[in-house]
Amino acid sequence: MSSLRDVAAAAGVSRMTVSNVINGREHKVSSATIARVRKVIAELEYVPDAQARSLAANRSRMLGLVVHHPDERRELLENPHDAILVGAVEQAVSAAGFAFITASSADVVSTARTLGSWRADGLIVYGSVSDEINELERTQARPLVFLDNYSRDEHVRTVGVADHQGGVEAGEHLIALGHRRLAFVGPMTPGDGVVARRLTGLRAAAAGAGIDTVRALHADHAPRAAARVVEQIMLGPDRPTAVVAASDTLAAELLGELLDRGIDVPGQISLVGFDDMAVSRWVRPQLTTVAQDVRLKAATAVELLISLIDDETGAGVDSPARLPMTLVPRRSTAPLR
């Protein structure tokens, strides 16, 4: 197995020069020397000692992911979006040359404190609310990046998608098909978040078309939640002709309940989901959905976190623009009959 001494001898440089290249202190080395050292490292298949690199740079070379998991009755990664997100963050962290550690609980503040005890250089937090951001920033000395958070504080670094725009696109699609009675189904929790933004986007599209009301119905993934919502949808003479669900998983559950009751989709009710998960293509009819690029979102969060780690003041690092969402029309929506 090759050593740092072997690399230095083959490249004709000192061991300190090799160490500078490995640990990112490239301002101390000429570009020609950097290229020569990296070439030798590749040829000798030299793998730097992670612990030594951490000590040399006073860093752990480890990034953490905190996942908010409020309901222990549900599997942690039951939502396909969350499973893809965690995997994509791990891949982006590994590609950047860092180790990856993750933990989850209903209390993101204590979970972040636990990960901090492992000397993680920075943390990505998924599923937090404003009060938790304040507590996390008060108790954490390391850089923090928040996923899918709508904090209005300019100093809070966030990465997410344009959920409001996604709601607008779903609404405009249905309105263009002639639908005027619209409903939105999702977990209606207090505060400003992903679901609230998608609903306000749908309502904005409706208002632009002169539609006064969009019916909002609460449903999470608890047993029979979708069944109860479908029962509410079917009540009254003005039942909606089009329904937008906050996620593809929820849309698929609603689709099954509608079909079980003999309701034709999209003949009697058009149905739209969100996120473009695999389930949207597995069900029949395939779901019209508003897609987001989860892998790009994860990679953007990791890139932002590393930039904050490298820039210790954080003054020159801003949150990126929210990533776009794109309507994907399929067979679950059709013109109003």
Contacts in CASP RR format, 6 or more apart in sequence:
PFRMAT RR
TARGET T0000
AUTHOR 0000-0000-0000
METHOD contacts of the structure
MODEL  1
MSSLRDVAAAAGVSRMTVSNVINGREHKVSSATIARVRKVIAELEYVPDA
QARSLAANRSRMLGLVVHHPDERRELLENPHDAILVGAVEQAVSAAGFAF
ITASSADVVSTARTLGSWRADGLIVYGSVSDEINELERTQARPLVFLDNY
SRDEHVRTVGVADHQGGVEAGEHLIALGHRRLAFVGPMTPGDGVVARRLT
GLRAAAAGAGIDTVRALHADHAPRAAARVVEQIMLGPDRPTAVVAASDTL
AAELLGELLDRGIDVPGQISLVGFDDMAVSRWVRPQLTTVAQDVRLKAAT
AVELLISLIDDETGAGVDSPARLPMTLVPRRSTAPLR
1 47 0 8 1.000
2 44 0 8 1.000
2 45 0 8 1.000
2 46 0 8 1.000
3 46 0 8 1.000
4 15 0 8 1.000
4 18 0 8 1.000
4 19 0 8 1.000
4 22 0 8 1.000
4 46 0 8 1.000
4 48 0 8 1.000
5 15 0 8 1.000
6 44 0 8 1.000
6 46 0 8 1.000
7 18 0 8 1.000
7 37 0 8 1.000
7 40 0 8 1.000
7 41 0 8 1.000
7 44 0 8 1.000
7 46 0 8 1.000
8 14 0 8 1.000
8 15 0 8 1.000
8 17 0 8 1.000
8 18 0 8 1.000
10 40 0 8 1.000
10 43 0 8 1.000
10 44 0 8 1.000
11 17 0 8 1.000
11 18 0 8 1.000
11 33 0 8 1.000
11 36 0 8 1.000
11 37 0 8 1.000
11 39 0 8 1.000
11 40 0 8 1.000
13 33 0 8 1.000
13 36 0 8 1.000
13 37 0 8 1.000
17 29 0 8 1.000
17 33 0 8 1.000
17 37 0 8 1.000
18 37 0 8 1.000
19 25 0 8 1.000
19 56 0 8 1.000
20 26 0 8 1.000
20 28 0 8 1.000
20 29 0 8 1.000
21 29 0 8 1.000
21 33 0 8 1.000
21 34 0 8 1.000
21 37 0 8 1.000
21 38 0 8 1.000
22 41 0 8 1.000
22 48 0 8 1.000
22 53 0 8 1.000
23 53 0 8 1.000
23 56 0 8 1.000
23 57 0 8 1.000
24 57 0 8 1.000
26 34 0 8 1.000
29 37 0 8 1.000
40 46 0 8 1.000
50 61 0 8 1.000
50 99 0 8 1.000
53 61 0 8 1.000
54 60 0 8 1.000
54 61 0 8 1.000
59 121 0 8 1.000
59 309 0 8 1.000
60 99 0 8 1.000
60 118 0 8 1.000
60 119 0 8 1.000
60 120 0 8 1.000
60 121 0 8 1.000
61 97 0 8 1.000
61 98 0 8 1.000
61 99 0 8 1.000
61 121 0 8 1.000
62 98 0 8 1.000
62 99 0 8 1.000
62 100 0 8 1.000
62 101 0 8 1.000
62 118 0 8 1.000
62 119 0 8 1.000
62 120 0 8 1.000
62 121 0 8 1.000
63 93 0 8 1.000
63 98 0 8 1.000
63 99 0 8 1.000
63 100 0 8 1.000
63 101 0 8 1.000
63 120 0 8 1.000
63 121 0 8 1.000
63 122 0 8 1.000
63 123 0 8 1.000
63 124 0 8 1.000
63 302 0 8 1.000
63 305 0 8 1.000
63 306 0 8 1.000
64 93 0 8 1.000
64 100 0 8 1.000
64 101 0 8 1.000
64 102 0 8 1.000
64 115 0 8 1.000
64 120 0 8 1.000
64 122 0 8 1.000
64 123 0 8 1.000
64 124 0 8 1.000
65 86 0 8 1.000
65 89 0 8 1.000
65 90 0 8 1.000
65 100 0 8 1.000
65 101 0 8 1.000
65 102 0 8 1.000
65 103 0 8 1.000
65 123 0 8 1.000
65 124 0 8 1.000
65 126 0 8 1.000
66 102 0 8 1.000
66 103 0 8 1.000
66 104 0 8 1.000
66 108 0 8 1.000
66 111 0 8 1.000
66 112 0 8 1.000
66 115 0 8 1.000
66 123 0 8 1.000
66 124 0 8 1.000
66 125 0 8 1.000
66 126 0 8 1.000
66 128 0 8 1.000
67 76 0 8 1.000
67 82 0 8 1.000
67 86 0 8 1.000
67 102 0 8 1.000
67 103 0 8 1.000
67 104 0 8 1.000
67 126 0 8 1.000
67 127 0 8 1.000
68 104 0 8 1.000
68 105 0 8 1.000
68 106 0 8 1.000
68 108 0 8 1.000
68 125 0 8 1.000
68 126 0 8 1.000
68 127 0 8 1.000
68 128 0 8 1.000
69 76 0 8 1.000
69 104 0 8 1.000
69 105 0 8 1.000
69 106 0 8 1.000
70 106 0 8 1.000
71 106 0 8 1.000
72 106 0 8 1.000
74 221 0 8 1.000
76 82 0 8 1.000
76 104 0 8 1.000
77 83 0 8 1.000
77 86 0 8 1.000
78 221 0 8 1.000
79 221 0 8 1.000
79 247 0 8 1.000
79 249 0 8 1.000
80 248 0 8 1.000
80 249 0 8 1.000
80 275 0 8 1.000
80 277 0 8 1.000
80 278 0 8 1.000
80 279 0 8 1.000
81 247 0 8 1.000
81 249 0 8 1.000
81 275 0 8 1.000
81 277 0 8 1.000
81 294 0 8 1.000
82 126 0 8 1.000
84 277 0 8 1.000
84 294 0 8 1.000
84 295 0 8 1.000
85 126 0 8 1.000
85 147 0 8 1.000
85 294 0 8 1.000
85 297 0 8 1.000
85 298 0 8 1.000
86 102 0 8 1.000
87 298 0 8 1.000
88 294 0 8 1.000
88 295 0 8 1.000
88 297 0 8 1.000
88 298 0 8 1.000
88 299 0 8 1.000
89 100 0 8 1.000
89 102 0 8 1.000
89 124 0 8 1.000
89 298 0 8 1.000
89 301 0 8 1.000
89 302 0 8 1.000
90 100 0 8 1.000
90 102 0 8 1.000
91 295 0 8 1.000
91 298 0 8 1.000
92 298 0 8 1.000
92 299 0 8 1.000
92 301 0 8 1.000
92 302 0 8 1.000
92 303 0 8 1.000
93 99 0 8 1.000
93 100 0 8 1.000
93 302 0 8 1.000
94 100 0 8 1.000
96 302 0 8 1.000
96 303 0 8 1.000
96 306 0 8 1.000
98 121 0 8 1.000
98 306 0 8 1.000
101 115 0 8 1.000
101 118 0 8 1.000
101 120 0 8 1.000
103 111 0 8 1.000
103 114 0 8 1.000
103 115 0 8 1.000
104 111 0 8 1.000
105 111 0 8 1.000
108 125 0 8 1.000
108 127 0 8 1.000
108 128 0 8 1.000
108 132 0 8 1.000
108 136 0 8 1.000
109 132 0 8 1.000
109 135 0 8 1.000
109 136 0 8 1.000
109 139 0 8 1.000
112 123 0 8 1.000
112 125 0 8 1.000
112 136 0 8 1.000
112 139 0 8 1.000
112 140 0 8 1.000
113 139 0 8 1.000
113 140 0 8 1.000
115 123 0 8 1.000
116 123 0 8 1.000
116 140 0 8 1.000
116 142 0 8 1.000
120 142 0 8 1.000
121 142 0 8 1.000
121 143 0 8 1.000
121 309 0 8 1.000
122 142 0 8 1.000
122 143 0 8 1.000
122 144 0 8 1.000
122 305 0 8 1.000
122 308 0 8 1.000
122 309 0 8 1.000
123 140 0 8 1.000
123 142 0 8 1.000
123 143 0 8 1.000
123 144 0 8 1.000
123 145 0 8 1.000
123 305 0 8 1.000
124 144 0 8 1.000
124 145 0 8 1.000
124 146 0 8 1.000
124 147 0 8 1.000
124 301 0 8 1.000
124 302 0 8 1.000
124 305 0 8 1.000
125 132 0 8 1.000
125 136 0 8 1.000
125 144 0 8 1.000
125 145 0 8 1.000
125 146 0 8 1.000
125 147 0 8 1.000
125 149 0 8 1.000
126 146 0 8 1.000
126 147 0 8 1.000
126 148 0 8 1.000
127 146 0 8 1.000
127 147 0 8 1.000
127 148 0 8 1.000
127 149 0 8 1.000
128 136 0 8 1.000
128 146 0 8 1.000
128 149 0 8 1.000
129 149 0 8 1.000
129 191 0 8 1.000
130 151 0 8 1.000
133 146 0 8 1.000
133 149 0 8 1.000
133 151 0 8 1.000
133 153 0 8 1.000
133 156 0 8 1.000
136 144 0 8 1.000
137 144 0 8 1.000
137 156 0 8 1.000
143 157 0 8 1.000
143 305 0 8 1.000
143 308 0 8 1.000
143 309 0 8 1.000
143 314 0 8 1.000
144 157 0 8 1.000
145 157 0 8 1.000
145 158 0 8 1.000
145 159 0 8 1.000
145 301 0 8 1.000
145 304 0 8 1.000
145 305 0 8 1.000
145 308 0 8 1.000
146 156 0 8 1.000
146 157 0 8 1.000
146 158 0 8 1.000
146 159 0 8 1.000
147 158 0 8 1.000
147 159 0 8 1.000
147 160 0 8 1.000
147 297 0 8 1.000
147 301 0 8 1.000
148 159 0 8 1.000
148 160 0 8 1.000
148 161 0 8 1.000
148 193 0 8 1.000
148 194 0 8 1.000
149 156 0 8 1.000
149 158 0 8 1.000
149 160 0 8 1.000
149 193 0 8 1.000
150 158 0 8 1.000
150 192 0 8 1.000
150 193 0 8 1.000
150 194 0 8 1.000
150 197 0 8 1.000
151 158 0 8 1.000
156 319 0 8 1.000
157 304 0 8 1.000
157 308 0 8 1.000
157 317 0 8 1.000
157 318 0 8 1.000
157 319 0 8 1.000
158 319 0 8 1.000
159 297 0 8 1.000
159 300 0 8 1.000
159 301 0 8 1.000
159 304 0 8 1.000
159 319 0 8 1.000
159 320 0 8 1.000
159 323 0 8 1.000
160 297 0 8 1.000
160 300 0 8 1.000
160 322 0 8 1.000
160 323 0 8 1.000
161 292 0 8 1.000
161 293 0 8 1.000
161 297 0 8 1.000
161 322 0 8 1.000
161 323 0 8 1.000
161 324 0 8 1.000
161 325 0 8 1.000
162 322 0 8 1.000
162 323 0 8 1.000
162 324 0 8 1.000
162 325 0 8 1.000
163 193 0 8 1.000
163 194 0 8 1.000
163 197 0 8 1.000
163 198 0 8 1.000
163 201 0 8 1.000
163 322 0 8 1.000
163 325 0 8 1.000
164 197 0 8 1.000
164 198 0 8 1.000
164 200 0 8 1.000
164 201 0 8 1.000
164 204 0 8 1.000
165 201 0 8 1.000
165 322 0 8 1.000
165 324 0 8 1.000
165 325 0 8 1.000
166 198 0 8 1.000
166 201 0 8 1.000
166 274 0 8 1.000
166 290 0 8 1.000
166 325 0 8 1.000
166 327 0 8 1.000
167 197 0 8 1.000
167 198 0 8 1.000
167 199 0 8 1.000
167 200 0 8 1.000
167 201 0 8 1.000
167 202 0 8 1.000
167 204 0 8 1.000
167 205 0 8 1.000
167 244 0 8 1.000
167 290 0 8 1.000
167 325 0 8 1.000
168 201 0 8 1.000
168 202 0 8 1.000
168 204 0 8 1.000
168 205 0 8 1.000
169 205 0 8 1.000
169 290 0 8 1.000
169 325 0 8 1.000
169 326 0 8 1.000
169 327 0 8 1.000
170 198 0 8 1.000
170 202 0 8 1.000
170 205 0 8 1.000
170 244 0 8 1.000
170 272 0 8 1.000
170 273 0 8 1.000
170 274 0 8 1.000
170 290 0 8 1.000
170 327 0 8 1.000
171 182 0 8 1.000
171 201 0 8 1.000
171 202 0 8 1.000
171 205 0 8 1.000
171 206 0 8 1.000
171 244 0 8 1.000
171 272 0 8 1.000
172 205 0 8 1.000
173 272 0 8 1.000
173 288 0 8 1.000
173 327 0 8 1.000
173 329 0 8 1.000
173 333 0 8 1.000
174 182 0 8 1.000
174 242 0 8 1.000
174 244 0 8 1.000
174 270 0 8 1.000
174 272 0 8 1.000
174 333 0 8 1.000
175 205 0 8 1.000
175 206 0 8 1.000
175 209 0 8 1.000
175 211 0 8 1.000
177 242 0 8 1.000
177 270 0 8 1.000
177 333 0 8 1.000
177 334 0 8 1.000
177 335 0 8 1.000
177 336 0 8 1.000
178 335 0 8 1.000
178 336 0 8 1.000
179 241 0 8 1.000
179 242 0 8 1.000
179 270 0 8 1.000
179 336 0 8 1.000
180 209 0 8 1.000
180 211 0 8 1.000
180 241 0 8 1.000
180 336 0 8 1.000
181 215 0 8 1.000
181 238 0 8 1.000
181 239 0 8 1.000
181 240 0 8 1.000
181 241 0 8 1.000
181 242 0 8 1.000
182 202 0 8 1.000
182 206 0 8 1.000
182 211 0 8 1.000
182 214 0 8 1.000
182 215 0 8 1.000
182 240 0 8 1.000
182 241 0 8 1.000
182 242 0 8 1.000
182 243 0 8 1.000
182 244 0 8 1.000
183 214 0 8 1.000
183 215 0 8 1.000
183 216 0 8 1.000
183 217 0 8 1.000
183 233 0 8 1.000
183 240 0 8 1.000
183 242 0 8 1.000
183 243 0 8 1.000
183 244 0 8 1.000
184 198 0 8 1.000
184 199 0 8 1.000
184 202 0 8 1.000
184 214 0 8 1.000
184 215 0 8 1.000
184 216 0 8 1.000
184 217 0 8 1.000
184 243 0 8 1.000
184 244 0 8 1.000
184 245 0 8 1.000
184 246 0 8 1.000
185 216 0 8 1.000
185 217 0 8 1.000
185 218 0 8 1.000
185 219 0 8 1.000
185 229 0 8 1.000
185 243 0 8 1.000
185 244 0 8 1.000
185 245 0 8 1.000
185 246 0 8 1.000
185 250 0 8 1.000
185 254 0 8 1.000
186 195 0 8 1.000
186 217 0 8 1.000
186 218 0 8 1.000
186 219 0 8 1.000
186 220 0 8 1.000
186 245 0 8 1.000
186 246 0 8 1.000
186 247 0 8 1.000
186 250 0 8 1.000
187 195 0 8 1.000
187 218 0 8 1.000
187 219 0 8 1.000
187 220 0 8 1.000
187 246 0 8 1.000
188 195 0 8 1.000
188 216 0 8 1.000
188 217 0 8 1.000
188 218 0 8 1.000
189 195 0 8 1.000
194 246 0 8 1.000
195 246 0 8 1.000
198 244 0 8 1.000
198 246 0 8 1.000
198 274 0 8 1.000
199 214 0 8 1.000
199 216 0 8 1.000
199 246 0 8 1.000
202 214 0 8 1.000
202 244 0 8 1.000
203 214 0 8 1.000
206 212 0 8 1.000
206 213 0 8 1.000
206 214 0 8 1.000
215 240 0 8 1.000
217 229 0 8 1.000
217 232 0 8 1.000
217 233 0 8 1.000
218 229 0 8 1.000
219 225 0 8 1.000
219 226 0 8 1.000
219 228 0 8 1.000
219 229 0 8 1.000
219 250 0 8 1.000
219 254 0 8 1.000
221 249 0 8 1.000
221 250 0 8 1.000
221 253 0 8 1.000
225 253 0 8 1.000
226 250 0 8 1.000
226 253 0 8 1.000
226 254 0 8 1.000
226 256 0 8 1.000
226 257 0 8 1.000
227 257 0 8 1.000
229 254 0 8 1.000
229 257 0 8 1.000
230 254 0 8 1.000
230 257 0 8 1.000
230 258 0 8 1.000
230 261 0 8 1.000
230 263 0 8 1.000
233 239 0 8 1.000
233 240 0 8 1.000
233 243 0 8 1.000
233 269 0 8 1.000
234 261 0 8 1.000
234 263 0 8 1.000
240 269 0 8 1.000
241 268 0 8 1.000
241 269 0 8 1.000
241 270 0 8 1.000
241 336 0 8 1.000
242 269 0 8 1.000
242 270 0 8 1.000
242 271 0 8 1.000
242 272 0 8 1.000
242 333 0 8 1.000
242 336 0 8 1.000
243 254 0 8 1.000
243 269 0 8 1.000
243 270 0 8 1.000
243 271 0 8 1.000
243 272 0 8 1.000
244 272 0 8 1.000
244 273 0 8 1.000
244 274 0 8 1.000
245 251 0 8 1.000
245 254 0 8 1.000
245 271 0 8 1.000
245 272 0 8 1.000
245 273 0 8 1.000
245 274 0 8 1.000
246 273 0 8 1.000
246 274 0 8 1.000
247 273 0 8 1.000
247 274 0 8 1.000
247 275 0 8 1.000
247 277 0 8 1.000
248 273 0 8 1.000
248 274 0 8 1.000
248 275 0 8 1.000
248 276 0 8 1.000
248 277 0 8 1.000
248 279 0 8 1.000
248 280 0 8 1.000
248 287 0 8 1.000
248 289 0 8 1.000
249 277 0 8 1.000
249 279 0 8 1.000
250 273 0 8 1.000
251 271 0 8 1.000
251 272 0 8 1.000
251 273 0 8 1.000
251 274 0 8 1.000
251 280 0 8 1.000
251 287 0 8 1.000
251 289 0 8 1.000
251 332 0 8 1.000
252 279 0 8 1.000
252 280 0 8 1.000
252 282 0 8 1.000
252 283 0 8 1.000
252 287 0 8 1.000
254 271 0 8 1.000
255 265 0 8 1.000
255 271 0 8 1.000
255 283 0 8 1.000
255 285 0 8 1.000
255 287 0 8 1.000
255 332 0 8 1.000
256 283 0 8 1.000
258 265 0 8 1.000
258 269 0 8 1.000
258 271 0 8 1.000
259 265 0 8 1.000
263 269 0 8 1.000
265 271 0 8 1.000
265 285 0 8 1.000
265 332 0 8 1.000
266 285 0 8 1.000
266 331 0 8 1.000
266 332 0 8 1.000
266 333 0 8 1.000
266 334 0 8 1.000
267 334 0 8 1.000
267 337 0 8 1.000
268 337 0 8 1.000
270 288 0 8 1.000
270 332 0 8 1.000
270 333 0 8 1.000
270 334 0 8 1.000
270 336 0 8 1.000
271 287 0 8 1.000
271 288 0 8 1.000
271 332 0 8 1.000
271 333 0 8 1.000
272 287 0 8 1.000
272 288 0 8 1.000
272 289 0 8 1.000
272 290 0 8 1.000
272 332 0 8 1.000
272 333 0 8 1.000
273 280 0 8 1.000
273 287 0 8 1.000
273 288 0 8 1.000
273 289 0 8 1.000
273 290 0 8 1.000
274 289 0 8 1.000
274 290 0 8 1.000
274 292 0 8 1.000
275 289 0 8 1.000
275 290 0 8 1.000
275 291 0 8 1.000
275 292 0 8 1.000
275 294 0 8 1.000
276 289 0 8 1.000
276 290 0 8 1.000
276 291 0 8 1.000
276 292 0 8 1.000
276 328 0 8 1.000
277 289 0 8 1.000
279 287 0 8 1.000
280 286 0 8 1.000
280 287 0 8 1.000
280 289 0 8 1.000
280 328 0 8 1.000
280 330 0 8 1.000
281 287 0 8 1.000
281 330 0 8 1.000
284 331 0 8 1.000
285 330 0 8 1.000
285 331 0 8 1.000
285 332 0 8 1.000
286 330 0 8 1.000
286 331 0 8 1.000
286 332 0 8 1.000
287 330 0 8 1.000
287 332 0 8 1.000
288 327 0 8 1.000
288 328 0 8 1.000
288 329 0 8 1.000
288 330 0 8 1.000
288 331 0 8 1.000
288 332 0 8 1.000
288 333 0 8 1.000
289 327 0 8 1.000
289 328 0 8 1.000
289 330 0 8 1.000
290 325 0 8 1.000
290 326 0 8 1.000
290 327 0 8 1.000
290 328 0 8 1.000
291 325 0 8 1.000
291 326 0 8 1.000
291 327 0 8 1.000
291 328 0 8 1.000
292 323 0 8 1.000
292 325 0 8 1.000
293 323 0 8 1.000
296 323 0 8 1.000
297 323 0 8 1.000
300 320 0 8 1.000
300 323 0 8 1.000
304 317 0 8 1.000
304 319 0 8 1.000
304 320 0 8 1.000
307 317 0 8 1.000
308 314 0 8 1.000
308 317 0 8 1.000
311 317 0 8 1.000
END
